[in-house]
Amino acid sequence: MHFLMVLVLIALLATAFVSAVPVPLPNGEVIVIVNPKVQDDCYGTTAW
């Protein structure tokens, strides 16, 4: 549970940083592609 909260905080900080700093990459695609895969990998390897 604590690990999930940390992931959510990191995701919020990352989205705030990306939205605050103009990046040539499309913000939506990067967030959609990165977040689900990272969470699935973390649950598959560390949580179990």
mmCIF entry with sequence, helices, sheets and N, C-alpha, C, O atoms, coordinates in Angstrom:
data_MODEL
# 
_entry.id   MODEL 
# 
_entity.id                         1 
_entity.type                       polymer 
_entity.pdbx_number_of_molecules   1 
# 
_entity_poly.entity_id                      1 
_entity_poly.type                           'polypeptide(L)' 
_entity_poly.nstd_linkage                   no 
_entity_poly.nstd_monomer                   no 
_entity_poly.pdbx_seq_one_letter_code       MHFLMVLVLIALLATAFVSAVPVPLPNGEVIVIVNPKVQDDCYGTTAW 
_entity_poly.pdbx_seq_one_letter_code_can   MHFLMVLVLIALLATAFVSAVPVPLPNGEVIVIVNPKVQDDCYGTTAW 
_entity_poly.pdbx_strand_id                 A 
# 
loop_
_entity_poly_seq.entity_id 
_entity_poly_seq.num 
_entity_poly_seq.mon_id 
_entity_poly_seq.hetero 
1 1  MET n 
1 2  HIS n 
1 3  PHE n 
1 4  LEU n 
1 5  MET n 
1 6  VAL n 
1 7  LEU n 
1 8  VAL n 
1 9  LEU n 
1 10 ILE n 
1 11 ALA n 
1 12 LEU n 
1 13 LEU n 
1 14 ALA n 
1 15 THR n 
1 16 ALA n 
1 17 PHE n 
1 18 VAL n 
1 19 SER n 
1 20 ALA n 
1 21 VAL n 
1 22 PRO n 
1 23 VAL n 
1 24 PRO n 
1 25 LEU n 
1 26 PRO n 
1 27 ASN n 
1 28 GLY n 
1 29 GLU n 
1 30 VAL n 
1 31 ILE n 
1 32 VAL n 
1 33 ILE n 
1 34 VAL n 
1 35 ASN n 
1 36 PRO n 
1 37 LYS n 
1 38 VAL n 
1 39 GLN n 
1 40 ASP n 
1 41 ASP n 
1 42 CYS n 
1 43 TYR n 
1 44 GLY n 
1 45 THR n 
1 46 THR n 
1 47 ALA n 
1 48 TRP n 
# 
_struct_asym.id          A 
_struct_asym.entity_id   1 
# 
loop_
_struct_conf.conf_type_id 
_struct_conf.id 
_struct_conf.pdbx_PDB_helix_id 
_struct_conf.beg_label_comp_id 
_struct_conf.beg_label_asym_id 
_struct_conf.beg_label_seq_id 
_struct_conf.pdbx_beg_PDB_ins_code 
_struct_conf.end_label_comp_id 
_struct_conf.end_label_asym_id 
_struct_conf.end_label_seq_id 
_struct_conf.pdbx_end_PDB_ins_code 
_struct_conf.beg_auth_comp_id 
_struct_conf.beg_auth_asym_id 
_struct_conf.beg_auth_seq_id 
_struct_conf.end_auth_comp_id 
_struct_conf.end_auth_asym_id 
_struct_conf.end_auth_seq_id 
_struct_conf.pdbx_PDB_helix_class 
_struct_conf.details 
_struct_conf.pdbx_PDB_helix_length 
HELX_P HELX_P1 AA1 HIS A 2  ? ALA A 20 ? HIS A 2  ALA A 20 1 ? 19 
HELX_P HELX_P2 AA2 ASN A 27 ? CYS A 42 ? ASN A 27 CYS A 42 1 ? 16 
HELX_P HELX_P3 AA3 TYR A 43 ? ALA A 47 ? TYR A 43 ALA A 47 3 ? 5  
# 
_struct_conf_type.id          HELX_P 
_struct_conf_type.criteria    ? 
_struct_conf_type.reference   ? 
# 
loop_
_atom_site.group_PDB 
_atom_site.id 
_atom_site.type_symbol 
_atom_site.label_atom_id 
_atom_site.label_alt_id 
_atom_site.label_comp_id 
_atom_site.label_asym_id 
_atom_site.label_entity_id 
_atom_site.label_seq_id 
_atom_site.pdbx_PDB_ins_code 
_atom_site.Cartn_x 
_atom_site.Cartn_y 
_atom_site.Cartn_z 
_atom_site.occupancy 
_atom_site.B_iso_or_equiv 
_atom_site.pdbx_formal_charge 
_atom_site.auth_seq_id 
_atom_site.auth_comp_id 
_atom_site.auth_asym_id 
_atom_site.auth_atom_id 
_atom_site.pdbx_PDB_model_num 
ATOM 1   N N  . MET A 1 1  ? 0.835  -1.199  0.000   1.00 0.00 ? 1  MET A N  1 
ATOM 2   C CA . MET A 1 1  ? 0.000  0.000   0.000   1.00 0.00 ? 1  MET A CA 1 
ATOM 3   C C  . MET A 1 1  ? 0.871  1.250   0.000   1.00 0.00 ? 1  MET A C  1 
ATOM 4   O O  . MET A 1 1  ? 0.622  2.199   -0.744  1.00 0.00 ? 1  MET A O  1 
ATOM 5   N N  . HIS A 1 2  ? 1.892  1.234   0.843   1.00 0.00 ? 2  HIS A N  1 
ATOM 6   C CA . HIS A 1 2  ? 2.807  2.379   0.883   1.00 0.00 ? 2  HIS A CA 1 
ATOM 7   C C  . HIS A 1 2  ? 3.512  2.533   -0.460  1.00 0.00 ? 2  HIS A C  1 
ATOM 8   O O  . HIS A 1 2  ? 3.737  3.650   -0.925  1.00 0.00 ? 2  HIS A O  1 
ATOM 9   N N  . PHE A 1 3  ? 3.857  1.411   -1.079  1.00 0.00 ? 3  PHE A N  1 
ATOM 10  C CA . PHE A 1 3  ? 4.542  1.450   -2.377  1.00 0.00 ? 3  PHE A CA 1 
ATOM 11  C C  . PHE A 1 3  ? 3.640  2.083   -3.435  1.00 0.00 ? 3  PHE A C  1 
ATOM 12  O O  . PHE A 1 3  ? 4.106  2.848   -4.280  1.00 0.00 ? 3  PHE A O  1 
ATOM 13  N N  . LEU A 1 4  ? 2.341  1.758   -3.382  1.00 0.00 ? 4  LEU A N  1 
ATOM 14  C CA . LEU A 1 4  ? 1.397  2.336   -4.345  1.00 0.00 ? 4  LEU A CA 1 
ATOM 15  C C  . LEU A 1 4  ? 1.291  3.844   -4.155  1.00 0.00 ? 4  LEU A C  1 
ATOM 16  O O  . LEU A 1 4  ? 1.238  4.590   -5.133  1.00 0.00 ? 4  LEU A O  1 
ATOM 17  N N  . MET A 1 5  ? 1.259  4.296   -2.903  1.00 0.00 ? 5  MET A N  1 
ATOM 18  C CA . MET A 1 5  ? 1.187  5.733   -2.636  1.00 0.00 ? 5  MET A CA 1 
ATOM 19  C C  . MET A 1 5  ? 2.422  6.442   -3.174  1.00 0.00 ? 5  MET A C  1 
ATOM 20  O O  . MET A 1 5  ? 2.320  7.533   -3.736  1.00 0.00 ? 5  MET A O  1 
ATOM 21  N N  . VAL A 1 6  ? 3.587  5.828   -3.002  1.00 0.00 ? 6  VAL A N  1 
ATOM 22  C CA . VAL A 1 6  ? 4.819  6.427   -3.522  1.00 0.00 ? 6  VAL A CA 1 
ATOM 23  C C  . VAL A 1 6  ? 4.757  6.514   -5.046  1.00 0.00 ? 6  VAL A C  1 
ATOM 24  O O  . VAL A 1 6  ? 5.165  7.519   -5.627  1.00 0.00 ? 6  VAL A O  1 
ATOM 25  N N  . LEU A 1 7  ? 4.249  5.464   -5.695  1.00 0.00 ? 7  LEU A N  1 
ATOM 26  C CA . LEU A 1 7  ? 4.127  5.498   -7.158  1.00 0.00 ? 7  LEU A CA 1 
ATOM 27  C C  . LEU A 1 7  ? 3.205  6.628   -7.595  1.00 0.00 ? 7  LEU A C  1 
ATOM 28  O O  . LEU A 1 7  ? 3.496  7.331   -8.563  1.00 0.00 ? 7  LEU A O  1 
ATOM 29  N N  . VAL A 1 8  ? 2.091  6.805   -6.882  1.00 0.00 ? 8  VAL A N  1 
ATOM 30  C CA . VAL A 1 8  ? 1.148  7.873   -7.248  1.00 0.00 ? 8  VAL A CA 1 
ATOM 31  C C  . VAL A 1 8  ? 1.802  9.236   -7.073  1.00 0.00 ? 8  VAL A C  1 
ATOM 32  O O  . VAL A 1 8  ? 1.647  10.113  -7.923  1.00 0.00 ? 8  VAL A O  1 
ATOM 33  N N  . LEU A 1 9  ? 2.535  9.420   -5.971  1.00 0.00 ? 9  LEU A N  1 
ATOM 34  C CA . LEU A 1 9  ? 3.205  10.705  -5.752  1.00 0.00 ? 9  LEU A CA 1 
ATOM 35  C C  . LEU A 1 9  ? 4.230  10.970  -6.848  1.00 0.00 ? 9  LEU A C  1 
ATOM 36  O O  . LEU A 1 9  ? 4.312  12.085  -7.363  1.00 0.00 ? 9  LEU A O  1 
ATOM 37  N N  . ILE A 1 10 ? 5.008  9.958   -7.208  1.00 0.00 ? 10 ILE A N  1 
ATOM 38  C CA . ILE A 1 10 ? 6.010  10.138  -8.266  1.00 0.00 ? 10 ILE A CA 1 
ATOM 39  C C  . ILE A 1 10 ? 5.317  10.475  -9.588  1.00 0.00 ? 10 ILE A C  1 
ATOM 40  O O  . ILE A 1 10 ? 5.792  11.325  -10.341 1.00 0.00 ? 10 ILE A O  1 
ATOM 41  N N  . ALA A 1 11 ? 4.203  9.814   -9.864  1.00 0.00 ? 11 ALA A N  1 
ATOM 42  C CA . ALA A 1 11 ? 3.483  10.087  -11.110 1.00 0.00 ? 11 ALA A CA 1 
ATOM 43  C C  . ALA A 1 11 ? 2.959  11.521  -11.127 1.00 0.00 ? 11 ALA A C  1 
ATOM 44  O O  . ALA A 1 11 ? 3.044  12.204  -12.147 1.00 0.00 ? 11 ALA A O  1 
ATOM 45  N N  . LEU A 1 12 ? 2.416  11.979  -9.991  1.00 0.00 ? 12 LEU A N  1 
ATOM 46  C CA . LEU A 1 12 ? 1.911  13.352  -9.932  1.00 0.00 ? 12 LEU A CA 1 
ATOM 47  C C  . LEU A 1 12 ? 3.041  14.351  -10.107 1.00 0.00 ? 12 LEU A C  1 
ATOM 48  O O  . LEU A 1 12 ? 2.893  15.330  -10.838 1.00 0.00 ? 12 LEU A O  1 
ATOM 49  N N  . LEU A 1 13 ? 4.168  14.117  -9.444  1.00 0.00 ? 13 LEU A N  1 
ATOM 50  C CA . LEU A 1 13 ? 5.311  15.022  -9.592  1.00 0.00 ? 13 LEU A CA 1 
ATOM 51  C C  . LEU A 1 13 ? 5.802  15.027  -11.036 1.00 0.00 ? 13 LEU A C  1 
ATOM 52  O O  . LEU A 1 13 ? 6.134  16.080  -11.579 1.00 0.00 ? 13 LEU A O  1 
ATOM 53  N N  . ALA A 1 14 ? 5.848  13.851  -11.654 1.00 0.00 ? 14 ALA A N  1 
ATOM 54  C CA . ALA A 1 14 ? 6.325  13.773  -13.035 1.00 0.00 ? 14 ALA A CA 1 
ATOM 55  C C  . ALA A 1 14 ? 5.385  14.530  -13.972 1.00 0.00 ? 14 ALA A C  1 
ATOM 56  O O  . ALA A 1 14 ? 5.843  15.253  -14.857 1.00 0.00 ? 14 ALA A O  1 
ATOM 57  N N  . THR A 1 15 ? 4.081  14.370  -13.786 1.00 0.00 ? 15 THR A N  1 
ATOM 58  C CA . THR A 1 15 ? 3.128  15.066  -14.657 1.00 0.00 ? 15 THR A CA 1 
ATOM 59  C C  . THR A 1 15 ? 3.203  16.569  -14.435 1.00 0.00 ? 15 THR A C  1 
ATOM 60  O O  . THR A 1 15 ? 3.125  17.339  -15.393 1.00 0.00 ? 15 THR A O  1 
ATOM 61  N N  . ALA A 1 16 ? 3.356  17.003  -13.176 1.00 0.00 ? 16 ALA A N  1 
ATOM 62  C CA . ALA A 1 16 ? 3.471  18.435  -12.897 1.00 0.00 ? 16 ALA A CA 1 
ATOM 63  C C  . ALA A 1 16 ? 4.743  19.000  -13.529 1.00 0.00 ? 16 ALA A C  1 
ATOM 64  O O  . ALA A 1 16 ? 4.722  20.090  -14.100 1.00 0.00 ? 16 ALA A O  1 
ATOM 65  N N  . PHE A 1 17 ? 5.843  18.265  -13.427 1.00 0.00 ? 17 PHE A N  1 
ATOM 66  C CA . PHE A 1 17 ? 7.111  18.725  -14.003 1.00 0.00 ? 17 PHE A CA 1 
ATOM 67  C C  . PHE A 1 17 ? 7.011  18.806  -15.525 1.00 0.00 ? 17 PHE A C  1 
ATOM 68  O O  . PHE A 1 17 ? 7.469  19.774  -16.131 1.00 0.00 ? 17 PHE A O  1 
ATOM 69  N N  . VAL A 1 18 ? 6.409  17.782  -16.140 1.00 0.00 ? 18 VAL A N  1 
ATOM 70  C CA . VAL A 1 18 ? 6.295  17.768  -17.603 1.00 0.00 ? 18 VAL A CA 1 
ATOM 71  C C  . VAL A 1 18 ? 5.390  18.902  -18.069 1.00 0.00 ? 18 VAL A C  1 
ATOM 72  O O  . VAL A 1 18 ? 5.678  19.546  -19.078 1.00 0.00 ? 18 VAL A O  1 
ATOM 73  N N  . SER A 1 19 ? 4.300  19.155  -17.348 1.00 0.00 ? 19 SER A N  1 
ATOM 74  C CA . SER A 1 19 ? 3.375  20.212  -17.767 1.00 0.00 ? 19 SER A CA 1 
ATOM 75  C C  . SER A 1 19 ? 3.978  21.590  -17.516 1.00 0.00 ? 19 SER A C  1 
ATOM 76  O O  . SER A 1 19 ? 3.659  22.537  -18.234 1.00 0.00 ? 19 SER A O  1 
ATOM 77  N N  . ALA A 1 20 ? 4.849  21.721  -16.504 1.00 0.00 ? 20 ALA A N  1 
ATOM 78  C CA . ALA A 1 20 ? 5.456  23.016  -16.201 1.00 0.00 ? 20 ALA A CA 1 
ATOM 79  C C  . ALA A 1 20 ? 6.586  23.334  -17.173 1.00 0.00 ? 20 ALA A C  1 
ATOM 80  O O  . ALA A 1 20 ? 6.751  24.486  -17.574 1.00 0.00 ? 20 ALA A O  1 
ATOM 81  N N  . VAL A 1 21 ? 7.366  22.322  -17.555 1.00 0.00 ? 21 VAL A N  1 
ATOM 82  C CA . VAL A 1 21 ? 8.516  22.551  -18.441 1.00 0.00 ? 21 VAL A CA 1 
ATOM 83  C C  . VAL A 1 21 ? 8.131  22.153  -19.860 1.00 0.00 ? 21 VAL A C  1 
ATOM 84  O O  . VAL A 1 21 ? 7.737  21.009  -20.085 1.00 0.00 ? 21 VAL A O  1 
ATOM 85  N N  . PRO A 1 22 ? 8.233  23.057  -20.813 1.00 0.00 ? 22 PRO A N  1 
ATOM 86  C CA . PRO A 1 22 ? 7.887  22.700  -22.199 1.00 0.00 ? 22 PRO A CA 1 
ATOM 87  C C  . PRO A 1 22 ? 8.863  21.675  -22.771 1.00 0.00 ? 22 PRO A C  1 
ATOM 88  O O  . PRO A 1 22 ? 10.070 21.912  -22.811 1.00 0.00 ? 22 PRO A O  1 
ATOM 89  N N  . VAL A 1 23 ? 8.333  20.538  -23.211 1.00 0.00 ? 23 VAL A N  1 
ATOM 90  C CA . VAL A 1 23 ? 9.160  19.453  -23.747 1.00 0.00 ? 23 VAL A CA 1 
ATOM 91  C C  . VAL A 1 23 ? 8.727  19.191  -25.187 1.00 0.00 ? 23 VAL A C  1 
ATOM 92  O O  . VAL A 1 23 ? 7.531  19.222  -25.478 1.00 0.00 ? 23 VAL A O  1 
ATOM 93  N N  . PRO A 1 24 ? 9.667  18.935  -26.092 1.00 0.00 ? 24 PRO A N  1 
ATOM 94  C CA . PRO A 1 24 ? 9.282  18.670  -27.483 1.00 0.00 ? 24 PRO A CA 1 
ATOM 95  C C  . PRO A 1 24 ? 8.446  17.402  -27.640 1.00 0.00 ? 24 PRO A C  1 
ATOM 96  O O  . PRO A 1 24 ? 7.718  17.264  -28.623 1.00 0.00 ? 24 PRO A O  1 
ATOM 97  N N  . LEU A 1 25 ? 8.542  16.474  -26.684 1.00 0.00 ? 25 LEU A N  1 
ATOM 98  C CA . LEU A 1 25 ? 7.760  15.237  -26.781 1.00 0.00 ? 25 LEU A CA 1 
ATOM 99  C C  . LEU A 1 25 ? 6.304  15.510  -26.416 1.00 0.00 ? 25 LEU A C  1 
ATOM 100 O O  . LEU A 1 25 ? 6.039  16.384  -25.591 1.00 0.00 ? 25 LEU A O  1 
ATOM 101 N N  . PRO A 1 26 ? 5.357  14.788  -27.006 1.00 0.00 ? 26 PRO A N  1 
ATOM 102 C CA . PRO A 1 26 ? 3.947  14.928  -26.630 1.00 0.00 ? 26 PRO A CA 1 
ATOM 103 C C  . PRO A 1 26 ? 3.729  14.402  -25.215 1.00 0.00 ? 26 PRO A C  1 
ATOM 104 O O  . PRO A 1 26 ? 4.043  13.249  -24.919 1.00 0.00 ? 26 PRO A O  1 
ATOM 105 N N  . ASN A 1 27 ? 3.191  15.253  -24.344 1.00 0.00 ? 27 ASN A N  1 
ATOM 106 C CA . ASN A 1 27 ? 3.070  14.882  -22.928 1.00 0.00 ? 27 ASN A CA 1 
ATOM 107 C C  . ASN A 1 27 ? 2.128  13.693  -22.730 1.00 0.00 ? 27 ASN A C  1 
ATOM 108 O O  . ASN A 1 27 ? 2.451  12.761  -21.994 1.00 0.00 ? 27 ASN A O  1 
ATOM 109 N N  . GLY A 1 28 ? 0.972  13.723  -23.380 1.00 0.00 ? 28 GLY A N  1 
ATOM 110 C CA . GLY A 1 28 ? -0.011 12.673  -23.156 1.00 0.00 ? 28 GLY A CA 1 
ATOM 111 C C  . GLY A 1 28 ? 0.518  11.295  -23.511 1.00 0.00 ? 28 GLY A C  1 
ATOM 112 O O  . GLY A 1 28 ? 0.334  10.346  -22.749 1.00 0.00 ? 28 GLY A O  1 
ATOM 113 N N  . GLU A 1 29 ? 1.180  11.171  -24.668 1.00 0.00 ? 29 GLU A N  1 
ATOM 114 C CA . GLU A 1 29 ? 1.666  9.853   -25.086 1.00 0.00 ? 29 GLU A CA 1 
ATOM 115 C C  . GLU A 1 29 ? 2.708  9.325   -24.118 1.00 0.00 ? 29 GLU A C  1 
ATOM 116 O O  . GLU A 1 29 ? 2.699  8.143   -23.774 1.00 0.00 ? 29 GLU A O  1 
ATOM 117 N N  . VAL A 1 30 ? 3.613  10.200  -23.672 1.00 0.00 ? 30 VAL A N  1 
ATOM 118 C CA . VAL A 1 30 ? 4.673  9.744   -22.766 1.00 0.00 ? 30 VAL A CA 1 
ATOM 119 C C  . VAL A 1 30 ? 4.054  9.228   -21.472 1.00 0.00 ? 30 VAL A C  1 
ATOM 120 O O  . VAL A 1 30 ? 4.436  8.163   -20.986 1.00 0.00 ? 30 VAL A O  1 
ATOM 121 N N  . ILE A 1 31 ? 3.094  9.977   -20.905 1.00 0.00 ? 31 ILE A N  1 
ATOM 122 C CA . ILE A 1 31 ? 2.500  9.571   -19.623 1.00 0.00 ? 31 ILE A CA 1 
ATOM 123 C C  . ILE A 1 31 ? 1.731  8.256   -19.803 1.00 0.00 ? 31 ILE A C  1 
ATOM 124 O O  . ILE A 1 31 ? 1.844  7.353   -18.973 1.00 0.00 ? 31 ILE A O  1 
ATOM 125 N N  . VAL A 1 32 ? 0.957  8.150   -20.878 1.00 0.00 ? 32 VAL A N  1 
ATOM 126 C CA . VAL A 1 32 ? 0.141  6.949   -21.079 1.00 0.00 ? 32 VAL A CA 1 
ATOM 127 C C  . VAL A 1 32 ? 1.028  5.731   -21.300 1.00 0.00 ? 32 VAL A C  1 
ATOM 128 O O  . VAL A 1 32 ? 0.726  4.645   -20.806 1.00 0.00 ? 32 VAL A O  1 
ATOM 129 N N  . ILE A 1 33 ? 2.128  5.907   -22.045 1.00 0.00 ? 33 ILE A N  1 
ATOM 130 C CA . ILE A 1 33 ? 2.979  4.758   -22.364 1.00 0.00 ? 33 ILE A CA 1 
ATOM 131 C C  . ILE A 1 33 ? 3.778  4.321   -21.139 1.00 0.00 ? 33 ILE A C  1 
ATOM 132 O O  . ILE A 1 33 ? 3.969  3.125   -20.919 1.00 0.00 ? 33 ILE A O  1 
ATOM 133 N N  . VAL A 1 34 ? 4.246  5.282   -20.339 1.00 0.00 ? 34 VAL A N  1 
ATOM 134 C CA . VAL A 1 34 ? 5.185  4.931   -19.267 1.00 0.00 ? 34 VAL A CA 1 
ATOM 135 C C  . VAL A 1 34 ? 4.456  4.374   -18.048 1.00 0.00 ? 34 VAL A C  1 
ATOM 136 O O  . VAL A 1 34 ? 4.844  3.323   -17.537 1.00 0.00 ? 34 VAL A O  1 
ATOM 137 N N  . ASN A 1 35 ? 3.411  5.047   -17.567 1.00 0.00 ? 35 ASN A N  1 
ATOM 138 C CA . ASN A 1 35 ? 2.846  4.708   -16.260 1.00 0.00 ? 35 ASN A CA 1 
ATOM 139 C C  . ASN A 1 35 ? 2.306  3.275   -16.151 1.00 0.00 ? 35 ASN A C  1 
ATOM 140 O O  . ASN A 1 35 ? 2.698  2.577   -15.216 1.00 0.00 ? 35 ASN A O  1 
ATOM 141 N N  . PRO A 1 36 ? 1.436  2.793   -17.042 1.00 0.00 ? 36 PRO A N  1 
ATOM 142 C CA . PRO A 1 36 ? 0.893  1.436   -16.844 1.00 0.00 ? 36 PRO A CA 1 
ATOM 143 C C  . PRO A 1 36 ? 1.969  0.363   -16.869 1.00 0.00 ? 36 PRO A C  1 
ATOM 144 O O  . PRO A 1 36 ? 1.924  -0.565  -16.061 1.00 0.00 ? 36 PRO A O  1 
ATOM 145 N N  . LYS A 1 37 ? 2.938  0.464   -17.776 1.00 0.00 ? 37 LYS A N  1 
ATOM 146 C CA . LYS A 1 37 ? 3.970  -0.566  -17.861 1.00 0.00 ? 37 LYS A CA 1 
ATOM 147 C C  . LYS A 1 37 ? 4.828  -0.574  -16.606 1.00 0.00 ? 37 LYS A C  1 
ATOM 148 O O  . LYS A 1 37 ? 5.171  -1.645  -16.103 1.00 0.00 ? 37 LYS A O  1 
ATOM 149 N N  . VAL A 1 38 ? 5.179  0.586   -16.095 1.00 0.00 ? 38 VAL A N  1 
ATOM 150 C CA . VAL A 1 38 ? 6.023  0.650   -14.893 1.00 0.00 ? 38 VAL A CA 1 
ATOM 151 C C  . VAL A 1 38 ? 5.274  0.045   -13.716 1.00 0.00 ? 38 VAL A C  1 
ATOM 152 O O  . VAL A 1 38 ? 5.860  -0.719  -12.949 1.00 0.00 ? 38 VAL A O  1 
ATOM 153 N N  . GLN A 1 39 ? 3.993  0.368   -13.551 1.00 0.00 ? 39 GLN A N  1 
ATOM 154 C CA . GLN A 1 39 ? 3.236  -0.177  -12.424 1.00 0.00 ? 39 GLN A CA 1 
ATOM 155 C C  . GLN A 1 39 ? 3.105  -1.696  -12.548 1.00 0.00 ? 39 GLN A C  1 
ATOM 156 O O  . GLN A 1 39 ? 3.251  -2.410  -11.556 1.00 0.00 ? 39 GLN A O  1 
ATOM 157 N N  . ASP A 1 40 ? 2.833  -2.194  -13.752 1.00 0.00 ? 40 ASP A N  1 
ATOM 158 C CA . ASP A 1 40 ? 2.702  -3.640  -13.932 1.00 0.00 ? 40 ASP A CA 1 
ATOM 159 C C  . ASP A 1 40 ? 4.023  -4.343  -13.630 1.00 0.00 ? 40 ASP A C  1 
ATOM 160 O O  . ASP A 1 40 ? 4.029  -5.390  -12.983 1.00 0.00 ? 40 ASP A O  1 
ATOM 161 N N  . ASP A 1 41 ? 5.138  -3.783  -14.087 1.00 0.00 ? 41 ASP A N  1 
ATOM 162 C CA . ASP A 1 41 ? 6.434  -4.404  -13.821 1.00 0.00 ? 41 ASP A CA 1 
ATOM 163 C C  . ASP A 1 41 ? 6.733  -4.410  -12.328 1.00 0.00 ? 41 ASP A C  1 
ATOM 164 O O  . ASP A 1 41 ? 7.229  -5.404  -11.798 1.00 0.00 ? 41 ASP A O  1 
ATOM 165 N N  . CYS A 1 42 ? 6.434  -3.310  -11.647 1.00 0.00 ? 42 CYS A N  1 
ATOM 166 C CA . CYS A 1 42 ? 6.727  -3.240  -10.211 1.00 0.00 ? 42 CYS A CA 1 
ATOM 167 C C  . CYS A 1 42 ? 5.878  -4.260  -9.456  1.00 0.00 ? 42 CYS A C  1 
ATOM 168 O O  . CYS A 1 42 ? 6.380  -4.941  -8.562  1.00 0.00 ? 42 CYS A O  1 
ATOM 169 N N  . TYR A 1 43 ? 4.599  -4.369  -9.807  1.00 0.00 ? 43 TYR A N  1 
ATOM 170 C CA . TYR A 1 43 ? 3.758  -5.332  -9.108  1.00 0.00 ? 43 TYR A CA 1 
ATOM 171 C C  . TYR A 1 43 ? 4.215  -6.759  -9.394  1.00 0.00 ? 43 TYR A C  1 
ATOM 172 O O  . TYR A 1 43 ? 4.172  -7.611  -8.506  1.00 0.00 ? 43 TYR A O  1 
ATOM 173 N N  . GLY A 1 44 ? 4.647  -7.026  -10.609 1.00 0.00 ? 44 GLY A N  1 
ATOM 174 C CA . GLY A 1 44 ? 5.032  -8.385  -10.960 1.00 0.00 ? 44 GLY A CA 1 
ATOM 175 C C  . GLY A 1 44 ? 6.341  -8.803  -10.311 1.00 0.00 ? 44 GLY A C  1 
ATOM 176 O O  . GLY A 1 44 ? 6.527  -9.985  -10.021 1.00 0.00 ? 44 GLY A O  1 
ATOM 177 N N  . THR A 1 45 ? 7.265  -7.853  -10.072 1.00 0.00 ? 45 THR A N  1 
ATOM 178 C CA . THR A 1 45 ? 8.595  -8.241  -9.602  1.00 0.00 ? 45 THR A CA 1 
ATOM 179 C C  . THR A 1 45 ? 8.748  -8.027  -8.101  1.00 0.00 ? 45 THR A C  1 
ATOM 180 O O  . THR A 1 45 ? 9.211  -8.925  -7.398  1.00 0.00 ? 45 THR A O  1 
ATOM 181 N N  . THR A 1 46 ? 8.366  -6.848  -7.596  1.00 0.00 ? 46 THR A N  1 
ATOM 182 C CA . THR A 1 46 ? 8.693  -6.515  -6.210  1.00 0.00 ? 46 THR A CA 1 
ATOM 183 C C  . THR A 1 46 ? 7.563  -6.901  -5.257  1.00 0.00 ? 46 THR A C  1 
ATOM 184 O O  . THR A 1 46 ? 7.822  -7.433  -4.178  1.00 0.00 ? 46 THR A O  1 
ATOM 185 N N  . ALA A 1 47 ? 6.309  -6.639  -5.643  1.00 0.00 ? 47 ALA A N  1 
ATOM 186 C CA . ALA A 1 47 ? 5.213  -6.860  -4.704  1.00 0.00 ? 47 ALA A CA 1 
ATOM 187 C C  . ALA A 1 47 ? 4.994  -8.354  -4.457  1.00 0.00 ? 47 ALA A C  1 
ATOM 188 O O  . ALA A 1 47 ? 4.612  -8.746  -3.355  1.00 0.00 ? 47 ALA A O  1 
ATOM 189 N N  . TRP A 1 48 ? 5.232  -9.191  -5.470  1.00 0.00 ? 48 TRP A N  1 
ATOM 190 C CA . TRP A 1 48 ? 4.972  -10.627 -5.298  1.00 0.00 ? 48 TRP A CA 1 
ATOM 191 C C  . TRP A 1 48 ? 6.275  -11.386 -5.264  1.00 0.00 ? 48 TRP A C  1 
ATOM 192 O O  . TRP A 1 48 ? 6.273  -12.610 -5.126  1.00 0.00 ? 48 TRP A O  1 
# 
